[in-house]
Amino acid sequence: MHLSTRTWRYIPLVTFITVPIVNYLPIVLDISQDRFTDDVTTRVSAAGYAFSIWGVIFTGMIVFAAVQLRTLRKTKALKRAYKYLVLAGLASIAFVPISLYGDQVLGFADLLWHLLALLAAYTSLRIHVAEIKPPAYGWSYFAPSMYLGWISAATVISASLALDQLGVTFEADTAVYIATALVGVLTALGTYLALRADIVYAGTVAWALVAVAIKQQDAPLLFWAGGAGAVFLVGLCVWIWLSERRAFYAVGRG
């Protein structure tokens, strides 16, 4: 079914208003919900406080979708981004019954769905920004970047939980080495996008790395890798912010 451009103005807003309602409903109803914090501990598990970032992401996505109603110049890339963001929102909604059931393999599949949809949306948004300089309400683009940054980290956490459910385990030292390598990958991704004018993504990854370091204090190598990765990314973000470099791709310097 072909939907008009006018209709696509409203679908993201409706979707991202629905997302927090569905996600917080189990809390309101006092229903036990698996949000990674009470699962089997793996070497990439994060401290529970870190998941409070969801509130910022949910609010940011509602704001992003709302201001799009006032955006007059819409490119094909922006319309494509709307569709992928809606897919990501649907993944967030689908995660609620999965978390209630507690199946980590399905949880990983959902996070992978999230990740692919957000990567496609993010790519489309950057194409749109390259065509429309600067885009209307470019500051609101922080929300998709933060969403992608957190899902990048959460997918790693979910993958480890899924492997544990499938009975795939590693020796203690090997698990630490693998987790440290994954921390390195996340740090590299944050660095890459920070240098491509997205300190929001990098800062979100740093937030996740701090949470991993705090949770894994009994593994010195992993603790220091997570801490060092976070410090490096925060330092890089500050340097980019203070320099003449473009700090965020949708709004330019500062």
N, C-alpha and C positions, 0 to 999 in steps of 0.2 A: 504494500500500500504506500502510495506516494503522499507524503505530508508536505503541506505548504511551508514556506519560510516563516509565515506568521505563527503557525502551529509550533514550529521548532523553537520559537522564542520562549514558549511557556513550558514545554516538556522538561527541560533541565531544572527549572525552578520547582515544578511540582515534584520531580524526582528527589531533589535534594532537601525539600521540606519533609518528604516522606522518610528519607533515610534516618535522620536522628529520632524521629518518632518511633520507627520500628526498632532501632537499636537500643533505645532507652526504655522501651515498654517492658522488657523483662525485669529491669531494675525497679520500675514503678510498681510492678506486680509482685516484686520480691521472688522472682524465679531465678534459681541458680543458673548462671551462664558462664560458659568457658570462654574467657577472653585472653588466653595464653598465660595468664598470671598464676593459675592454680594447676597447671599441667605438670607432667613429668619434667624435671629440670634437665635441660640439655646445656651444652657448652656455648650456645648462642642465646640462651634465655636472657631476657632483660628485666631490670627492676620494675616492679609493678607501677610505680608512679609515672613512668614514661608514657603509659597508655592514655594519660589524661590529654595528650595532644589531639585525641580524636575530637574533643569538644571544639578546639580551635579549627580543626579541619572541617567539621560539619558546619560550623558557623560561617567559615570562609567560603565554602562552596555555595551556601544559600545566598550570601552577598554577591558572589561572582555571578550566579545565575540571575539574580534580581537586577543587577545593573545592566545585564545584557539586553533587558527589555528596552533600555534607553539607547542602545547602540544602533546607530543608523547605518554605518558602513560595514557591511557583512560580506566577507569573501567566501569562496567555496571552502577554503581551509577552515574558516571559523565554523561554518555550518557542519563540516565533518567533525570538528572537535566536539561540538555539542552532542553528536550522536555517540561518540566514544565515551564522553563523560557520563552520559545517561547509562551506557553499558556498565561503567564502573560503579555508578550508583546502584544499579540493580544487583551487582555483585555484593555490595555492602548489605543490601536488604536480604539477599539470599544467605549471607553468612550467619544471620541470626538463628534460623532454624538449625543450621549445621552446627553452630556452637552449642545449642541446647542439646543436640543429640550427642555431641562430643566426638565425632569422627574426624580424626586429624588428617586422614587422606583426603576426604572431601573438603576439609578446611584448606589444605594446600591447593587443591584444584581451584577453589574459589579465589584464593589469593593470587594464583597465577592468572586467572581470568581478570581480576583487578589490575594486575601489573601490565598485562598486554593491552588492555583497554586504555589505561592511563598513559602508557608509552605512545600509543597511537594518537591520543588526544593532545598530549604534550607536543609531539612533533607537529601536529596540525596547528596548534596555537603559535608555535614559533614561526611557521610558514606565514601565518596570518600577520604576525607582528612585522615580519620582514616586508610584507606588502603594504601594510598600513603603519606608517611611522609618524608619531606613536599611536597605538591603538587607544580607543576610548576606554577610560577606566582601567588603564594598564596596571595600576596598583593592585586591583582585585585579582590579578593573575597569580598572586602569591599563593592562593588557595590550591589550584591544581598542582603547582610545584611542590608545596608541602605535602599534599596528598600522595604524589608520586614518590617523594623522598621517604615518607613513612612506610608506604607499601613495599618499597624496595627492601627496607630492613625487615619488615614483618614477614615477607615471603621467605627470607632466609630462616627466620625463627620457625615458621610454619613447616618448612621443608624438614628441619631437624626433628620436629615432633612427629611428622608423618613417617619418617624413616624409623623412629623409635617404635611407632605403632606396628610397623611392618616387621619388626624384629631385627632391623639392621642396626647393629651397635658396633662401637669401636673401642679399642683399648684406651684407657684413660689418657695416656700421653698423646696417642694418635688423635683423639677427639679434640684435645687442646690445640694441636697443630692445625687441624682442619678448620677449627673455629677461628684461629688467628689468621689463617689465609683468607677466610671469608670477611673478616674485619678489614683486611688489606684491600680486598675487592671493593667493599663499600666505601672505604676511604678514597680509593682511586676514582670511583664513580663520582663521589662528591667533589673531588678536585677537578675532574674533567668538566663538570657542569658549572662549577664556580668560575673556572677560567673562560667559560662560555656565557658569562653574565647571568648566572643563577645562584646567588648566594643563599636564596631561600631553600633550595634543594640541599645544598651543602650543609646549611645550618641544621636542617631537619635530620640529616644523616648523623651529624655530630651529636645531636640530642640522643639518638638511638645508641650511638657508640658509648656515650657516658653511662647510659642505663645498663648496657652489657657489661662494661667494666665494673660497675658497682655490684652487679649480680655475681660476677665471676672473680671476686677478690681472692678466692682460694686457689686460683690458677694464675700465678704471677705473670707468666708470659702473655696470657690473654688480657689480664687486667691492664698491664702496661701498654699493650698494643691498642686496646680500645681507648684508653686515656690519651695516648699519644696521637691516635688518629683524630680524636675529637679536638684536642688542643690545636693540632695542625690545621684542621678545617676551619675552626673558629678564627685562628690567626690569619689564615688566607682570606676569609670573608672580611675581616676588619681591614686588612691591607687593601683589598679591592674597593671596599667602601670609601676609604680615605684617599685612595689614589685617583688618578684621572680615568681609571678604567670604568667601564659600564658595570654597575653593580647588579642590576636586574634587567633582563632582556626586554621587558615590556614597558619600562619607565625610564631607562637610562640611568645616569649616575645619581646615586643617592635617592 
